[in-house]
Amino acid sequence: MSTTTFTTRPELVGGFGMAAASHWIAAQCAMAMLERGGNAFDAAAAAGFVLQVVEPHQNGLGGEAPMVLYSAAEDAVLVVDGQGPAPEAATAERFAELGHGLVPGTGLLAACVPGGFGSWMLLLERFGTMSLREILEPAIGYAEGGWPVLASLAAVLGAVSAEMTPSWPTSAEIWLAGGVPPAGSRLKNPQLAATYRRLVTSAEAAGAAREAQLEAARRAFYEGFVAEAVDAFCTGSALLGGEDLSRWRASLEEPVRLAFGDFEICKTGPWGQGPVFLQQLSLLAGFDLASLGAGSPDLVHVVTECCKLAFADREAYYGDPRMVEVPLGELLSPSYAATRRALVGETANSDLRPGSPGGRSPRLPGRILARQAPAGEEGRSTPGGDLDPRLGPPPGSWRETRGDTCHLDVADRFGNLISATPSGGWLQSSPAVPGLGFCLGTRAQMFWLEAGLPASLAPGKRPRTTLSPGLALRDGRPYLAFGTPGGDQQDQWTLLAFLNHCVFGMDLQASIDAPSWHSNHVPSSFFPREAHPNQLVVEDRLGDGTISSLRRRGHDVVVAGPWLLGRTTAVARSSDGFLRAAADPRAMQAYAAGR
């Protein structure tokens, strides 16, 4: 599949929504798998691998891919743990020896075990129907034959080109071989194509059984040639090694659930920020939202203040539940929500106010308690002297070119739903592994190096990621898969779309298109962990009256353009049997497909 198709706006194809940045390659790929007889899980995996090729500044083969799914065959909602853990050599003491007060946001030191590939293999083995060759065929075709460069990719490469060429030559030879590619030009990644082909070859050497092939491909990645190349590249400088890859395996988990009206929403565990979506709903359940009116100043104020309370709890209590106790039962209980809800006043509160679920005392990082938004120098690693440039960012671009994320939702005629959020392995954040055509991730920047916190760094621990796919049941039946790119904003932007649809009765597309906003009150999950207390970013489409009212209530309002905040998509299976999908026209960086 080496042909490319272009579009400049969201399209409706066959009655199912599709959106992409300047084309709909990924959604087209998902539809192709569904048309060939594959199910939603086959389609999601094929599209996920294509995204690694065509949006390498947003995700990659070295990144992660958390998922929430409904399997019609098993009549069950499950979470695929798509987040790899910290290496065994990653300790706070080691970072202190290297002079870091924070885990850097760029370079090999921030690498965790790549979780995406193993997660896609688990998904396909347990729920898919197609062979690995069929799944990887589109990605191989685009990597070998080329794809049209997105304007955002061209901008990122332009921003880092001067530093990438001398500092990260393995990256420059892939993405800058002919200089900075203009938007719309053809770009190829033959190294990545060769990696995919070797994985297919390894799979098919295991025999004709599909499950055996998928397991053989997983072993080739985590124990074979990929792990060997990663180990050789990281040895002597980075903390990640081949043994870290070999000891990890993706797993299935039960989702965290919350009832809200006729709906039950399912999210990942607190190794992700997903439960903060549920905490916000639990708080909002005590307000008569419908009477406030969609987009009204009253609604924006109440949603924002509840958001600040829920996200403060995220900072104080969330972490990998395999290694720390997270009091989810108390955090999501009606009694706790009632206590917290009483803190919502008529004006904006500028404090960071975690609660005390079950009588616990909250523990926040010292940097937050001191209200010190890091200036960047203590945690920053800049190539210089005899420091290996692979360990730090290209000078001058370490902050401005932070990577983003992709999201995709797929439904099928068999009754399956999946929400997946591939991210990490950004080309601007870590050098490419020689010969493999992809970069490692930098998700370890979401750990704190201070001891005793739920999200403190520890070997084998999952970082508290921002990635937050979602799925909702309605009257007990699978109804909606949804999500967005956007870091800390993911569980804010999707919350607004969910409320618009499920409370205010808007259709899916109108729910996503409605004016959006988000709070920057809580410290960022990304290096250098900056915070902007009381800051509320709103689209100007909310209107001058609403914006003025929010300022009078004490919100530090930053007005953004009319279509800038969000990249939400959703697919729904209605009781009438129809599949419906919607995709955000803002950045056109998330994908919805169904058949």
N, C-alpha and C positions, 0 to 999 in steps of 0.2 A: 504494500500500500504506500506508494511513493508520491501519489498525486496530492495536491493541496487545494483547499477550498477557502475562499475568502468571504468575509462579510464585515460590515462596519456597524452593525447594530444587532441587538438580540433578534433572533428569528423564531418563528413558530413553524416547526416542521412536522407534518403529520399529526398536528394537534398537541405536540409536546414541546415544552420550552427548552431552548438551548441558548447559551450565551458564552462568549469567549472574548478575549481581549481585542483582537482584530480579526479573528477567524473563529470558527467553532470546530476546530480539529478534534479536541477531546470529546465533545458531545457527539460529533459525527461518528467517532470511533465507537462510543458506547452504543449508539443506535445500530451501527453495523453489526456488533456482536449480538444484539437482541434480534435483529433481522435474520441472522444466521441460525437462530434457534437457541442461543445462549440465554442464560438467566441474568438477573440483575447483578449478581456477584461476578460473573464472567465479564459483564460490561464494565463494571466499576474498575476491575483490575486492569483490563485493557486500556481504559481511559487513564487510569493512574500511571501506567508506564509511559503512555504517550506524553502526559504532562511532564514527566521527568526529562523528556527530550525537548519539548517546545517551550517550556517555562523554567529553565534551569536557574533563573534568579528567584524563583518562588518555591521550588522543591527539587529534590533529586534522589537518585538511587541510594545515596548515603544518608538520607533523612529518615523521617518517621511518618507513620500513617495510622493514627487511631481511627476506629470505626465503631459505629453502632448499627446493628442490623436486626431485621425481623426475617426469620426463616419460616416460610409457609410449611415446609416439610416437617419441621420440628415444632411448629407453633410456639416459637420462643423468641424473645428479644435477648440478644447477647452483645457483648462488647469484645472487640478484638484489641488486645493490648498492643498497640502499635508504637510504643515508646520504649526504646532501648535504655538500659541503665548506665550509670557511670562506670568507668573502668576500675579495676581493682587497685591500680596505682594512683587513683584520684583521691587525694586527701587534702584537708585544709592545711595540714602541715607542709605538704609538698608545694602548694600554691604560695604559702608564706615564704618558703625557701626561695621561690622564684620572684618574690617581691610583689605579690598580688594581694590586694584586699578584697577584690571581687574576681569572680571567674570572668576572664575576658570574653567579649562578645564575638570575637573574630579569631580565627586561627585554630591550629590543631589541639591546643590545650583544652578547648571547650567541647571536644568531641565525646559523644556517648556512643554506645553500640548502635549501629544503624538498625532501626526497627522496621522500616518500611517493607523491605523485601520479604523478610520472614512472615510479616503480617499478611501480605498479599498471598504468599504460598499457603498459609494456614487457611485463609478465606477460601481459596480455590480448592484445596484438598477436602475441606469439610462441606462446603456448600456449592462449589462450582461444578460445571459439566464439561468444559472445554479443555483441550490440551494446552500445555505451556507454549508450544509452537504457535497455536492459533492466537493465544493471548498476546504474545510478544511480537507477532507479525507486524502490526501497525507501527509500534514503536521502532522496530528495526528498520522499517521502510522509511520513516521520517528521519531517523538518525543517519541513514546511509544516503538517501536521496535529497534530503534537505527540507526545511520548513521556512515559512515566512517569518522574519524577525518581528517581534512585537515592538511597538514604540517604547514600552517600558523596559524591555530588555536592551534595546539600543541605548537608552538613557543610562541604565546602570553600567553597561560596558564603557560608555563614554566617560562616566564619572571615575572609573577605577583604572582605565587603560594605562595611564602614565605610570602608575605604581605597580600594576599587576605584571607588566612585562618584565621588569627586572626582579621583582620580589617573588612572584609565583609563575615561573616560566611554564610549568606543566599546565596551568590554566590558560595562559596566553596562547599556547600553541593550539588549543582547541577553539577558543572563542574570539581570539584576536589575530589569527594567522594572516588575515588579509586586512588588518586594521579594524577600526570600529565599524561593525556592519550597520548600514542604514536601516531604518525601519522599513519593512516590506521586502528586504533583500533575502536571498536564500542563504541559510547557514546549515552546516552539516556537523555531525559529531561521529565520525567513523570509529573512534575508540569505544564510545558507548555502544554502538551497534555491535562491535566485536565482542564486547562483554556480554550483551544479551545473547548473541549467537553461541558463545561458549556455554552459557547456562542452559540453552536449549540442547546443545550437543551432550552435555553432562546428563541432562534429564533423559534423553532418548536412549542413552547407553544403558540405562537401568531396566530397559524392557518396554513392553507395550502398555503395561498398567499405568493409568493416569496418576494414581496416588503415588506409586513408586517413582514416577518421573518427577513429580513435584518435590518429593522428599530428596531425591538426588540433586535437584537444582538448589534446594535449600542448603544441603551439605556443601555443594560446590561454592556457594557464597560464604557460608559461615565457617567452614572447615577447609575449603579447598583454595582455588587460585585467587579468589577475591580476598579472603582473609590473609593469605600469604602476601599479597601485594600491599594491603593495608599495614600489615605488621612491618614489612620492610621499609615502608615510607615513614612510619612513625617511630621506628626504633632509634633510640638515642636522643630524641627531642620531645616527642609527645608522650601522653600517658596511656593512650589506647593501644592495645596489642592484639595479635591474632587470637590469643587464648580468651580474651574478653568476648570476641565474636563466637568462639566455639562453645562457650558455656551458656550462651543465651538462646532461648527459644520463645517465640511468640505464644501467647496463651489466650484462651477465652475466659471472660469473666461475666458475672451477673452485673447488669446495670444498676445504677442508683435511680430510684423512682420517686415521683411525687405526684399525688392526685391534685388536679386543679380544675374544678367544675366537672365537665363531662370528659376531661382529658386525663391521661396519665403520661407524664413526660419521663423519658429514659435518657440518662447521661452516663458518662464514664465515672469511675471512682475518683477520689480526691487526689490521685496522682496527676490528674488534669484539673482544670478549673471548672469542669462541667457542673458540679453540684452548686456552684454559685448562681447558675441559672435557676435552679430549683429553690434556693434560698430567697432569691428575689421574688419568685412567684408566691412563696409561702408568706412573705411579708405583704405583698400586694393583695393577697386573698382577703385581707381585712378591710380593704377600701372598696367603695362602690365605684369602680373604675368607669363603668359605662356612663354613669351620670356626670363624670368629669369631662368627657368628650375627647375624642382622638385629637392629639396635637395641641390641646389646650395648655395654657400655662400651669393650671392646677395639676394636670396629668404629668407634664414634664417635671415639675417640681417633686411630686410624690415618687415617681419612678426613679428620679435621680437620687433622692435621699435614701430610698430603699436600696438602691444600687450601692451607695457608699457604705451602708451598714453591712451588706452581704460581702462585699469585696474586702472590707476590713477583717471579717472572719476568715476569708480566704488567706489573708496574710498571716493570721495568727494561728490557724489550725490545720491547713491543708498540707499534705505531704504523701509520700508513698505509704499506703496502709499496710504493705508487707513489712515495713520497718518502723513505723511510728503509729501510735494510736491517734485516730482521727474521730472525734465524737460526732459522727454523721447523724446518728439517731437523735441526739439532742439538738444539733444544728437545724434539723429539718422538722422538729416537733412543733405542733401548733402552739404549745405553751411558750416555747422559746420565741417563736415569731411574734406572739402577742406582746411579750416583754420588749422585744426590740422595736416593734412597730410604734410603741408609745414614745420612742425617741424622735419620731418624725414630727417636726414642728412646722410653723408657718414660714420660717426663714431657713436659708441654707446654713448648715453647720460646717465649720471649717476644720473640725477635729477628726482624727482617725479613731473610730470607736468600735473596736472588737468587743464582743460580748463575753459572757461567762457561762457557756453551756454546761449544764450539770454541775455548776459551782466551780468550774475550772478558772484559773487565772490565765488570761491571754499572755502569750509571749511573742513580742514583736522584735525584729532585729534592732540592734542599737542604733544603726544608721537612721532608721525610721523614727525611733523614739527621740533622737536628737534633732529630727527634722533636717537631716543633712542629705540633700539630694547630691550624690557624688558628682564632683566636677569632672571626673573621668581619669585623673592622673593616677590615683592610687591603684585602680584596677586596670589601667590601660597598659597594653604592651605594644610598643612601636618598634619596628625593626631598626636596628642601629648597632654599630660596633660589630662584635662577633655573635650577636644574637641571631638565631636561625629565623629568617623572615617568615617561615611557615607558621611560626607560633603567634604572630601578631598581625594586625591589619595593615594594609597599604596606608602609608602616612597620608593624612588629610582626608581620608574617605571612610574612616572607621565608624563614624556615627551616621553619616548621611545616606549610606547605602545598605543599611540593615535589610535583610531579606524579609519576605512576606510568606504567604501561604496560598495553597489552592484548596478548593472544596468541591465535592461532587455528590449529588444525590441521584439515585437511580431506583426506578420501580419497574416491575415486569408483570406480564400477564399471568404468571403463576402465583402471584400474591406476595412476592418478596419485596422488601425495601432495604436500602442501605444508605447510610450517611457516612462519608469518609472525608478526612481532612489531612491530605498529604502536605508535608512541609519539611523544611530543613534541607541541609546539603546544598545551601545556596552558593552559587559560583562566586559571589562577591564577599563571602564570609570565611571561606576556607580553600586552600589550594587543592587542585585536582590531584587525585592519586595517579601516579604515572601509569599509563597504559590502560586505565580503566574508564576514563572519560567522565568521571563524576567526582564530587567533593564529599567530604565527611560533614556531619552536622555540627552545630554549635549549641545544642540545647542545654548543655551543662551550665551555661550562663544563668539559668534560672535557679540554680542552687545558691544558698548563702554559705559563706565560709565561716561565719560565726557559729559556734557550737551550741547545741541544745535546742535548736529550732526545728519545727516539723519539716521544713524544707532545707535543712542543713545538708551539705555535701557528705556523702559516705559511699565507699566502694559498693557496687552492686545495687545502688538505690536509683529509682527512677526520679528524674527532676519533675517538679510540679509544673507541668507544661500548660500552655494556654490553649492548646488544640482541643476543640470542643464540638464534635459532631453530635447531633441530636435526633431523637425519634419520639413520636408521640402516638399514643393509642387514643381512640375515641370510642366511648361506650364499650371498652374492652377489646376492640379490634384495631389492628395496625392501620394507622391513618396517614401520618406525616413524617417524612424525613427532611431534615433542614440543617443549615449551617452556613458558615461564612469564613473567609480569611479575616485577619485583622488583629491578631495578638490579643491584648487585654480587652479589646472592644468586641470580641466574638460573642460573648454572652451578654452584651448590651445591645448590639445591632439586631441579633436574632430575637432577643426578648421583645423588642419593639414590633418586629414583623409578626411574631406569635400573638401578641396582644391585639394588634390590628386585625388579625384574622379571627382569632378565637374569642375575643371579647367584643370587638367593634364590628364584626361581621363582614369585613372586606374580603374580596377574593384574593387568591394568593399573590397575583401580580400587583394589585393595588396595595396590599399589605407591605410588600417590599418597596414599592415606589414611593410610599408616603414619606414626608420629611423626617429626617433622622437626627439623632443626637447621641452623645456619649460623655461620660465623666472621665477626667484624668486625675481625679482626687487621690487615688491610691497609687503607691509607687509602681512604676513599670516593672514587668517581669523580665525585661531585657536590660542588659548592660547599657548605660551605667546606673540603672535603677532610679531614674529621676521621678519626682513627684510634683504635681501642681495642685496643691490643696484648693478645693472648691471650684476648680476650673471645669466649666461645662462648654463643650464644643457643639454648636448647633448649625444645621443648614439654614441658610437665610430664608428658605421657603416656609419656615415656621411663622414668619411674619413679624413686622416691627412691633406690633402690640404685644405679642407673646414674648419676644426678646426683651422688651422694656420691662414687662412684668417680672420676668425671671431676674433681671438685674436689680429691681427694687427688692426682691426677696433675698438678695445677698449672693447670688451666683456670680462667679467671675466668668461671664459669657464671652466666648470667642466665636465669632461668626464666620462660618466657612461658606464655600460656594453652594449653589443649589443642589448639586448632584455629586457629593464627595464622600459621604459618610456611609459606608456599607458595601458589601459584595454578597448579599444573602441570596441563597437559592433554596428551593423547596420542591418536593414532589409529594402528591397526596393521592390516596386511593379512597374515593368516596363510596358511600353506601350504595349509590346507584351503579357502581361498577366502573365508572369512568376513572382514568388516570389524569391527573392535572399536574402541571409543572409551571414554575415561574423562576426567572433569573434576573438578577439585578443589572440594570443598565449603567450603573455608576462607573465601575472600573472594568466590568465584564471579565471577571477573573474567577468566577465560580460557575458550576455547570449542573444542569438538571436535565435528565432524560428519562423517558419511559416508553414502554411498548408492550 
